[in-house]
Amino acid sequence: MIYEYQEFKLNSVLSRYIDCVWTESYTQRPENKGRTYLVVPDNTVELIFTSGTLERKIKDGSDKVEVLGSHLSGLKTIAQDVKVDGEMGISVRFKPYGLYPFIKPGLQETVNQSIPIEDLFGKDMLELESKLFETQCLLNRVRLIETYFMKRLLTLNRQADATFDYLINRIVDGRGAHRILDLAEETGVIIKTFERKFMQNLGVSPKQCGQLIRLFHTLKATNKASQVNLTSIAHDNGFYDQMHFIKEMKKFTRLTPGEYLKAPRDLQMPIFTRN
């Protein structure tokens, strides 16, 4: 598979919160038009600029289908079916904990949701969208995005939550293996405060955050391995037995590990195969 995909890093200030700006043309290939893609939780928050539409269906047993133009796709705790109609344009990939300095508190309302850009960022985001569509040079598009988010960061002037930043980085560095009680004791933060900070700044609980990070590294291992040994991968990523692994996979992806390996995973390959 040839994947037409590019990433661009932003300046050091924004890189604390934004993983990259990216573009892809894979979905525009004739053989891929009209396809529906499986998208599983991948520890990203995506701001997608598109001149067409994306159709999203959360795999939660409901029949709800959302058809959107440019939008923010919040942190995912459950799989989605995604269909692209039109040009994807350019997208901003936030780190899972990187959105909170740029919007008002209440990130739990963004989890598993697809939100029109103006609803979160206001009318000035629509102005950015127009400029991006008018600009042909890819590097100039990236500069427009960088300028917008630097200005927004300075304008909102939301103070960094040092305690939250420390706790989330400990969980990320430990690949989700740290016990929440141990981290609370280590920092002197009571559990209720721990929970509140994560719900405000991330949208999910510390426990669920750890589970999502562990799942991400597990899925990454299955995508990068030339020969997949699910038992070894489960053990290496902190699952105490195969049933624990299967239960957590089904909880977040609606698939067993074996079903996931057989499913088309091409849309998320750049995320799960990067170093």
N, C-alpha and C positions, 0 to 999 in steps of 0.2 A: 504494500500500500504506500503510495506517495502522498504525504500530507503537506499541503501548502499552508504553512503556519509560521508566523513570525511573532517574536516577543520583543518588547522595548522596555527597558528599565527607566524609571524616573529619578529625579534627584534624591540625594541622601535623606532629606527631610521627609519627602513623601514616601520613600521606600520603606519607612518604618510601618506604614499602613497599607500601601498599595504594592502588590506583588509585581504587576507588570501591566502594560498596555499590549493588546494582542490583536492580530488579524488572522483570518483564515479564508481560504477559498475552496476548501474541500467540499463543503456543502453545495457549492455552485457548480460542481462538475455535473454534466448531463446525466450520468448514471445515478447521481445521488439526489437529484431534485425530486421533491415529494416524499422522500424517505422519512420515516419516524425513527428517532434515535433514543436509545435507553440512556438516561443520565442518572447516575447514582450519587449519593452524598460524597463530595470530594473536598470538603473543607475550604470552599471558595464562596465568595460573594461576587457576583458578576453584574457590571453595569454595561448593558448591551445597546449599542446604537445601530439601528437597522432602518433601511428605507422600505423594507417589506414588513412581514409579520412573523412572529414565532407563536406556535401553538403549543401550549404546555398542559399536560394532564398529570396531576399528582396520582401516584399509584396507591391510593388509600381506600380503594373500594367504591369511591363515589364516581359519578359520571361527569363531574365538573371539568370543563375544558376552557382554558383561558386563551384568547387570541390577542396578542399585544404587538404594538410597535416597539419603539425604544423603551426599555424598562430596566429596573433593577431586579435581579433574581437573588433572593435572600439565601442565607445559609440553609442548606438542605439537610433534613434528617430522614428523608424518605425519597425513594426513587421517583423519577418523572419520565414520561414519554414526551419527547420534543420533536416538533416538525418545523422546519425552516422554509419559509416562502419568501423569496426575494433575497437581496444582498445583505449579508450580515454586517458589513461596514467595519466598525472598529469597536473594541470592547476594553473595559477597565476591570482588571481582576484584583479585588481587594483581598488582603489577608483576612482570615475568618474573624479576627478581632480588630480589623482595621477600619471599619465603617464608622465607629462611634464618634470620632472627632469631627465628622463632616455632616452629621444630621442631629436633630434633636433627640433627647433620650426616648427610649421605648423600642429597642431593637427586637424585642420578642414579637412585635407585630410584623416584622419582615421575614421571620423564619418560615421557610416553605412557601413564601409568597412571591408573586411577580407584580411589581408596583410601577405604574407609569412614572417616568422620570420627573415630571413636574410636580407630582404629588409629594415626593420626598425632598427635592432640591429647589423647587420653585421655578418661576418663569425664566430665570437666567440660564437654567439648564437647557431650556428649549432654544435659547440663543446660541449656546454652545453647539447643540445638535445641528442647527442650521449652518453654522460656520464649518463644522466637520464635513457636512455633505457638499458644501461649496468648494472645499479645499481638496485639490487633487494630490498634492505631495504628501506622502505618508508621514515623513518626519515632521512636516508642519502640523499635521493633525495631532501628532504626539505632543508637540510643543503647546498647542492650544489646550489640550487636556491638562498638561502640567501647569500651565498658567492659571487655568480655572481652579484647580484644586489647591494650589498655593494660596490664591486669593481667598478661597472659601475657608481654608484653615486659619488664616490670619483674621478674617472677618468674624467668624464664629468664636474664635479664641477660647474654645473649650479646653479647660485644663486637663492635661494628661492625668489619668488615674494611676499613680505609681504603684499602688498595691495591686490593682487589677493587672497591670502590665507585668509585674513580677510573677504573679500567680499563673497567668496564662502562659508566660514563657517557660515556667517550670513544668507545666503540663505538656507543652509542645516539645520541650527538650527531652522529657521522659517518655515521649511517644504514648502518652495517655496512661502510663503505668502507675503513676503516683496515687496513693490513697489520699482522698480529700481531707480526711481527719488529720493525716500526717502533715499536710501542707498548712492546715489551719493552726496546728500546734507550732509548727516551725515559724510562722509569721505572727502568731498572736492574734489572728483574725478569727472572730467567732463565726460559726457556720452560717448563721443567718445573714451576716454581712457578706460573707463569701458568696452565698447564693444570690443576694441582691445585686452585687456588683456584676456578676456574670449575666444575670437576666437583663440588666440595664445596658451593658456594654457589648454583649455578645448575642443575647436572645435565648440562650439555653443554659441549663444548670451546669455546674462544674462537673458533675458525674457524667452527664450526657456529652459534654465537651470532650472529656477523656475518652469516652467510648468512640466518638466520631474520629478522633485523632488516631486511635488504635486501629479502627477500621480502615482509615486512609492508608496507613503504612502496610496493612495486610493486603489491601487491593493493589497497592503499588508493587508489592512483592510478587503477586500472582501475574501482573502484567509485564514485569521485567525478567522473570525467570524463564530460561530456555526450556527447562523441564519442571513442571509444577508438582511439588509434593505438598498436598494440602495439610497433612498432619504436621509436617515440619514447619510450614509457614504459620500455622495456628500456634504451635508451641513457641516459636521465635517471637511472636507478637503478643504473648502474654495470656493466651486463652488456655484455661486449665485442662480442657479436654475437647474432643471433637464436637460433642453436643453443644457445649458453650459457644464454640465458633459458629456452628450452624444456626443456633438460635439468634445470635447477634447479627449475622449476615441477613437472615430473613427479616429481622426487625427493621433494619435500615434500608435494605435493597429489595425486599420482597422475593429474593431468590436464594436458593441454597448455593454453597460454594461451587458445586458442580454445574448448576444452571448458569451461574454467572460466567464461568469459563467458556460456556458454549454460546453465550449471548454476544451479539455484535457490540464491540466496545470502542469503535474507532473514533467517535466524536471526542472522547475524553482521553485518548491516548497521549496527547502532549502533556497532560497533567500527571498521569500515572506512570509515565516513563522518564520524566525529567530527573536529573540528579538533585 
